[in-house]
């Protein structure tokens, strides 16, 4: 990968994210809201804002589900395809090297997709803002906090310190 390709990938991600946010914001402007409403979240979750609308948010809900399908399921299919390609590596040592490099990525992605899917796809089924807020914390706070820790597990010094700590042989002096 050359630097120009990396910049192109970043620009594409920024463009897609901006267009997605703009579409949702413009759709929200068409709704009417009652006065004195409180969002039962620690940030403005789109699905919770839609529940507070006095007018019919059907089109907005359809847009949210379509965005979830395209922007959520598309990258997930790419990740699954990548891991399927790793399984096609003929040598065992090649598979081991690929999974040792990419294996730490899988728990973070699973946690993120699981929690995000729960929030966006269960919003139509359940009306529990507390459960939805917990899942939102999982994918907005916990996943980014776990990233440095999980990716540092590839470091041998970190693995050794963690092994000593869990086995009880760790001495502080």
C-alpha positions as protocol buffer text, in pm:
chain_id: "A"
residue {
  index: 1
  type: UNK
  ca { x: 0 y: 0 z: 0 }
}
residue {
  index: 2
  type: UNK
  ca { x: 139 y: 333 z: -97 }
}
residue {
  index: 3
  type: UNK
  ca { x: 64 y: 665 z: 79 }
}
residue {
  index: 4
  type: UNK
  ca { x: -159 y: 791 z: -204 }
}
residue {
  index: 5
  type: UNK
  ca { x: -384 y: 485 z: -173 }
}
residue {
  index: 6
  type: UNK
  ca { x: -403 y: 531 z: 207 }
}
residue {
  index: 7
  type: UNK
  ca { x: -505 y: 895 z: 163 }
}
residue {
  index: 8
  type: UNK
  ca { x: -766 y: 789 z: -93 }
}
residue {
  index: 9
  type: UNK
  ca { x: -913 y: 534 z: 150 }
}
residue {
  index: 10
  type: UNK
  ca { x: -931 y: 794 z: 428 }
}
residue {
  index: 11
  type: UNK
  ca { x: -1097 y: 1046 z: 198 }
}
residue {
  index: 12
  type: UNK
  ca { x: -1353 y: 790 z: 85 }
}
residue {
  index: 13
  type: UNK
  ca { x: -1435 y: 707 z: 450 }
}
residue {
  index: 14
  type: UNK
  ca { x: -1471 y: 1075 z: 539 }
}
residue {
  index: 15
  type: UNK
  ca { x: -1690 y: 1138 z: 234 }
}
residue {
  index: 16
  type: UNK
  ca { x: -1920 y: 844 z: 305 }
}
residue {
  index: 17
  type: UNK
  ca { x: -1951 y: 938 z: 674 }
}
residue {
  index: 18
  type: UNK
  ca { x: -2025 y: 1301 z: 590 }
}
residue {
  index: 19
  type: UNK
  ca { x: -2290 y: 1210 z: 333 }
}
residue {
  index: 20
  type: UNK
  ca { x: -2452 y: 965 z: 578 }
}
residue {
  index: 21
  type: UNK
  ca { x: -2462 y: 1225 z: 858 }
}
residue {
  index: 22
  type: UNK
  ca { x: -2593 y: 1491 z: 621 }
}
residue {
  index: 23
  type: UNK
  ca { x: -2874 y: 1266 z: 494 }
}
residue {
  index: 24
  type: UNK
  ca { x: -2986 y: 1187 z: 850 }
}
residue {
  index: 25
  type: UNK
  ca { x: -2962 y: 1551 z: 961 }
}
residue {
  index: 26
  type: UNK
  ca { x: -3164 y: 1673 z: 662 }
}
residue {
  index: 27
  type: UNK
  ca { x: -3427 y: 1406 z: 720 }
}
residue {
  index: 28
  type: UNK
  ca { x: -3453 y: 1510 z: 1088 }
}
residue {
  index: 29
  type: UNK
  ca { x: -3521 y: 1869 z: 985 }
}
residue {
  index: 30
  type: UNK
  ca { x: -3844 y: 1755 z: 819 }
}
residue {
  index: 31
  type: UNK
  ca { x: -3983 y: 1614 z: 1145 }
}
residue {
  index: 32
  type: UNK
  ca { x: -4169 y: 1810 z: 1410 }
}
residue {
  index: 33
  type: UNK
  ca { x: -4086 y: 1763 z: 1778 }
}
residue {
  index: 34
  type: UNK
  ca { x: -4285 y: 1838 z: 2090 }
}
residue {
  index: 35
  type: UNK
  ca { x: -4145 y: 2081 z: 2346 }
}
residue {
  index: 36
  type: UNK
  ca { x: -3953 y: 1989 z: 2662 }
}
residue {
  index: 37
  type: UNK
  ca { x: -3822 y: 1651 z: 2555 }
}
residue {
  index: 38
  type: UNK
  ca { x: -3527 y: 1473 z: 2708 }
}
residue {
  index: 39
  type: UNK
  ca { x: -3314 y: 1217 z: 2528 }
}
residue {
  index: 40
  type: UNK
  ca { x: -3257 y: 917 z: 2759 }
}
residue {
  index: 41
  type: UNK
  ca { x: -2896 y: 872 z: 2644 }
}
residue {
  index: 42
  type: UNK
  ca { x: -2554 y: 1014 z: 2713 }
}
residue {
  index: 43
  type: UNK
  ca { x: -2538 y: 1141 z: 2354 }
}
residue {
  index: 44
  type: UNK
  ca { x: -2785 y: 1211 z: 2073 }
}
residue {
  index: 45
  type: UNK
  ca { x: -2849 y: 863 z: 1938 }
}
residue {
  index: 46
  type: UNK
  ca { x: -3038 y: 889 z: 1611 }
}
residue {
  index: 47
  type: UNK
  ca { x: -3290 y: 616 z: 1692 }
}
residue {
  index: 48
  type: UNK
  ca { x: -3376 y: 782 z: 2024 }
}
residue {
  index: 49
  type: UNK
  ca { x: -3428 y: 1119 z: 1854 }
}
residue {
  index: 50
  type: UNK
  ca { x: -3664 y: 955 z: 1604 }
}
residue {
  index: 51
  type: UNK
  ca { x: -3870 y: 812 z: 1891 }
}
residue {
  index: 52
  type: UNK
  ca { x: -3923 y: 1164 z: 2026 }
}
residue {
  index: 53
  type: UNK
  ca { x: -4072 y: 1297 z: 1702 }
}
residue {
  index: 54
  type: UNK
  ca { x: -4436 y: 1405 z: 1709 }
}
residue {
  index: 55
  type: UNK
  ca { x: -4471 y: 1353 z: 1334 }
}
residue {
  index: 56
  type: UNK
  ca { x: -4441 y: 1020 z: 1155 }
}
residue {
  index: 57
  type: UNK
  ca { x: -4073 y: 913 z: 1128 }
}
residue {
  index: 58
  type: UNK
  ca { x: -4140 y: 621 z: 892 }
}
residue {
  index: 59
  type: UNK
  ca { x: -3920 y: 750 z: 608 }
}
residue {
  index: 60
  type: UNK
  ca { x: -3644 y: 831 z: 858 }
}
residue {
  index: 61
  type: UNK
  ca { x: -3660 y: 478 z: 999 }
}
residue {
  index: 62
  type: UNK
  ca { x: -3636 y: 335 z: 649 }
}
residue {
  index: 63
  type: UNK
  ca { x: -3330 y: 553 z: 581 }
}
residue {
  index: 64
  type: UNK
  ca { x: -3171 y: 437 z: 908 }
}
residue {
  index: 65
  type: UNK
  ca { x: -3226 y: 71 z: 818 }
}
residue {
  index: 66
  type: UNK
  ca { x: -3095 y: 119 z: 464 }
}
residue {
  index: 67
  type: UNK
  ca { x: -2786 y: 299 z: 597 }
}
residue {
  index: 68
  type: UNK
  ca { x: -2735 y: 17 z: 848 }
}
residue {
  index: 69
  type: UNK
  ca { x: -2754 y: -238 z: 569 }
}
residue {
  index: 70
  type: UNK
  ca { x: -2514 y: -57 z: 336 }
}
residue {
  index: 71
  type: UNK
  ca { x: -2270 y: 90 z: 589 }
}
residue {
  index: 72
  type: UNK
  ca { x: -2282 y: -193 z: 840 }
}
residue {
  index: 73
  type: UNK
  ca { x: -2332 y: -514 z: 650 }
}
residue {
  index: 74
  type: UNK
  ca { x: -2108 y: -412 z: 359 }
}
residue {
  index: 75
  type: UNK
  ca { x: -1790 y: -374 z: 569 }
}
residue {
  index: 76
  type: UNK
  ca { x: -1883 y: -682 z: 771 }
}
residue {
  index: 77
  type: UNK
  ca { x: -1900 y: -885 z: 449 }
}
residue {
  index: 78
  type: UNK
  ca { x: -1557 y: -748 z: 356 }
}
residue {
  index: 79
  type: UNK
  ca { x: -1416 y: -862 z: 690 }
}
residue {
  index: 80
  type: UNK
  ca { x: -1569 y: -1208 z: 653 }
}
residue {
  index: 81
  type: UNK
  ca { x: -1431 y: -1229 z: 297 }
}
residue {
  index: 82
  type: UNK
  ca { x: -1083 y: -1134 z: 425 }
}
residue {
  index: 83
  type: UNK
  ca { x: -1090 y: -1408 z: 689 }
}
residue {
  index: 84
  type: UNK
  ca { x: -1216 y: -1657 z: 430 }
}
residue {
  index: 85
  type: UNK
  ca { x: -914 y: -1568 z: 215 }
}
residue {
  index: 86
  type: UNK
  ca { x: -687 y: -1638 z: 512 }
}
residue {
  index: 87
  type: UNK
  ca { x: -839 y: -1986 z: 538 }
}
residue {
  index: 88
  type: UNK
  ca { x: -743 y: -2048 z: 175 }
}
residue {
  index: 89
  type: UNK
  ca { x: -371 y: -1997 z: 248 }
}
residue {
  index: 90
  type: UNK
  ca { x: -213 y: -2334 z: 168 }
}
residue {
  index: 91
  type: UNK
  ca { x: 58 y: -2349 z: 437 }
}
residue {
  index: 92
  type: UNK
  ca { x: -16 y: -2393 z: 806 }
}
residue {
  index: 93
  type: UNK
  ca { x: 257 y: -2147 z: 904 }
}
residue {
  index: 94
  type: UNK
  ca { x: 109 y: -1888 z: 668 }
}
residue {
  index: 95
  type: UNK
  ca { x: -235 y: -1930 z: 824 }
}
residue {
  index: 96
  type: UNK
  ca { x: -84 y: -1905 z: 1172 }
}
residue {
  index: 97
  type: UNK
  ca { x: 102 y: -1586 z: 1084 }
}
residue {
  index: 98
  type: UNK
  ca { x: -207 y: -1431 z: 925 }
}
residue {
  index: 99
  type: UNK
  ca { x: -434 y: -1521 z: 1218 }
}
residue {
  index: 100
  type: UNK
  ca { x: -179 y: -1404 z: 1474 }
}
residue {
  index: 101
  type: UNK
  ca { x: -171 y: -1070 z: 1296 }
}
residue {
  index: 102
  type: UNK
  ca { x: -546 y: -1039 z: 1234 }
}
residue {
  index: 103
  type: UNK
  ca { x: -682 y: -1244 z: 1526 }
}
residue {
  index: 104
  type: UNK
  ca { x: -677 y: -954 z: 1770 }
}
residue {
  index: 105
  type: UNK
  ca { x: -896 y: -760 z: 1528 }
}
residue {
  index: 106
  type: UNK
  ca { x: -1182 y: -1010 z: 1548 }
}
residue {
  index: 107
  type: UNK
  ca { x: -1295 y: -958 z: 1913 }
}
residue {
  index: 108
  type: UNK
  ca { x: -1306 y: -580 z: 1873 }
}
residue {
  index: 109
  type: UNK
  ca { x: -1502 y: -601 z: 1549 }
}
residue {
  index: 110
  type: UNK
  ca { x: -1741 y: -857 z: 1698 }
}
residue {
  index: 111
  type: UNK
  ca { x: -1805 y: -640 z: 2003 }
}
residue {
  index: 112
  type: UNK
  ca { x: -1859 y: -330 z: 1790 }
}
residue {
  index: 113
  type: UNK
  ca { x: -2090 y: -494 z: 1536 }
}
residue {
  index: 114
  type: UNK
  ca { x: -2284 y: -683 z: 1802 }
}
residue {
  index: 115
  type: UNK
  ca { x: -2354 y: -375 z: 2013 }
}
residue {
  index: 116
  type: UNK
  ca { x: -2422 y: -145 z: 1716 }
}
residue {
  index: 117
  type: UNK
  ca { x: -2658 y: -398 z: 1559 }
}
residue {
  index: 118
  type: UNK
  ca { x: -2840 y: -434 z: 1888 }
}
residue {
  index: 119
  type: UNK
  ca { x: -2895 y: -58 z: 1917 }
}
residue {
  index: 120
  type: UNK
  ca { x: -3005 y: 10 z: 1561 }
}
residue {
  index: 121
  type: UNK
  ca { x: -3196 y: -305 z: 1474 }
}
residue {
  index: 122
  type: UNK
  ca { x: -3369 y: -358 z: 1809 }
}
residue {
  index: 123
  type: UNK
  ca { x: -3494 y: -1 z: 1832 }
}
residue {
  index: 124
  type: UNK
  ca { x: -3813 y: -97 z: 1651 }
}
residue {
  index: 125
  type: UNK
  ca { x: -3873 y: -404 z: 1869 }
}
residue {
  index: 126
  type: UNK
  ca { x: -3794 y: -289 z: 2221 }
}
residue {
  index: 127
  type: UNK
  ca { x: -3866 y: 38 z: 2394 }
}
residue {
  index: 128
  type: UNK
  ca { x: -3605 y: 8 z: 2670 }
}
residue {
  index: 129
  type: UNK
  ca { x: -3383 y: 318 z: 2659 }
}
residue {
  index: 130
  type: UNK
  ca { x: -3169 y: 181 z: 2945 }
}
residue {
  index: 131
  type: UNK
  ca { x: -3076 y: -135 z: 2752 }
}
residue {
  index: 132
  type: UNK
  ca { x: -3016 y: 67 z: 2438 }
}
residue {
  index: 133
  type: UNK
  ca { x: -2794 y: 311 z: 2631 }
}
residue {
  index: 134
  type: UNK
  ca { x: -2585 y: 23 z: 2767 }
}
residue {
  index: 135
  type: UNK
  ca { x: -2532 y: -114 z: 2418 }
}
residue {
  index: 136
  type: UNK
  ca { x: -2446 y: 235 z: 2292 }
}
residue {
  index: 137
  type: UNK
  ca { x: -2178 y: 265 z: 2560 }
}
residue {
  index: 138
  type: UNK
  ca { x: -2036 y: -67 z: 2443 }
}
residue {
  index: 139
  type: UNK
  ca { x: -1982 y: 46 z: 2086 }
}
residue {
  index: 140
  type: UNK
  ca { x: -1899 y: 413 z: 2145 }
}
residue {
  index: 141
  type: UNK
  ca { x: -1684 y: 394 z: 2459 }
}
residue {
  index: 142
  type: UNK
  ca { x: -1572 y: 39 z: 2541 }
}
residue {
  index: 143
  type: UNK
  ca { x: -1465 y: -65 z: 2190 }
}
residue {
  index: 144
  type: UNK
  ca { x: -1235 y: 234 z: 2133 }
}
residue {
  index: 145
  type: UNK
  ca { x: -1090 y: 186 z: 2483 }
}
residue {
  index: 146
  type: UNK
  ca { x: -1020 y: -182 z: 2414 }
}
residue {
  index: 147
  type: UNK
  ca { x: -846 y: -117 z: 2082 }
}
residue {
  index: 148
  type: UNK
  ca { x: -504 y: -16 z: 2222 }
}
residue {
  index: 149
  type: UNK
  ca { x: -509 y: -300 z: 2475 }
}
residue {
  index: 150
  type: UNK
  ca { x: -611 y: -572 z: 2231 }
}
residue {
  index: 151
  type: UNK
  ca { x: -373 y: -461 z: 1959 }
}
residue {
  index: 152
  type: UNK
  ca { x: -89 y: -438 z: 2210 }
}
residue {
  index: 153
  type: UNK
  ca { x: -140 y: -810 z: 2288 }
}
residue {
  index: 154
  type: UNK
  ca { x: 59 y: -875 z: 1972 }
}
residue {
  index: 155
  type: UNK
  ca { x: 359 y: -734 z: 2155 }
}
residue {
  index: 156
  type: UNK
  ca { x: 563 y: -1012 z: 2320 }
}
residue {
  index: 157
  type: UNK
  ca { x: 649 y: -801 z: 2626 }
}
residue {
  index: 158
  type: UNK
  ca { x: 282 y: -728 z: 2684 }
}
residue {
  index: 159
  type: UNK
  ca { x: 194 y: -1098 z: 2647 }
}
residue {
  index: 160
  type: UNK
  ca { x: 466 y: -1194 z: 2895 }
}
residue {
  index: 161
  type: UNK
  ca { x: 354 y: -937 z: 3153 }
}
residue {
  index: 162
  type: UNK
  ca { x: -9 y: -1043 z: 3115 }
}
residue {
  index: 163
  type: UNK
  ca { x: 88 y: -1410 z: 3149 }
}
residue {
  index: 164
  type: UNK
  ca { x: 286 y: -1335 z: 3469 }
}
residue {
  index: 165
  type: UNK
  ca { x: 0 y: -1130 z: 3608 }
}
residue {
  index: 166
  type: UNK
  ca { x: -263 y: -1399 z: 3545 }
}
residue {
  index: 167
  type: UNK
  ca { x: -44 y: -1682 z: 3675 }
}
residue {
  index: 168
  type: UNK
  ca { x: 35 y: -1497 z: 3997 }
}
residue {
  index: 169
  type: UNK
  ca { x: 414 y: -1503 z: 3946 }
}
residue {
  index: 170
  type: UNK
  ca { x: 432 y: -1128 z: 3902 }
}
residue {
  index: 171
  type: UNK
  ca { x: 649 y: -950 z: 4157 }
}
residue {
  index: 172
  type: UNK
  ca { x: 654 y: -575 z: 4191 }
}
residue {
  index: 173
  type: UNK
  ca { x: 1003 y: -559 z: 4347 }
}
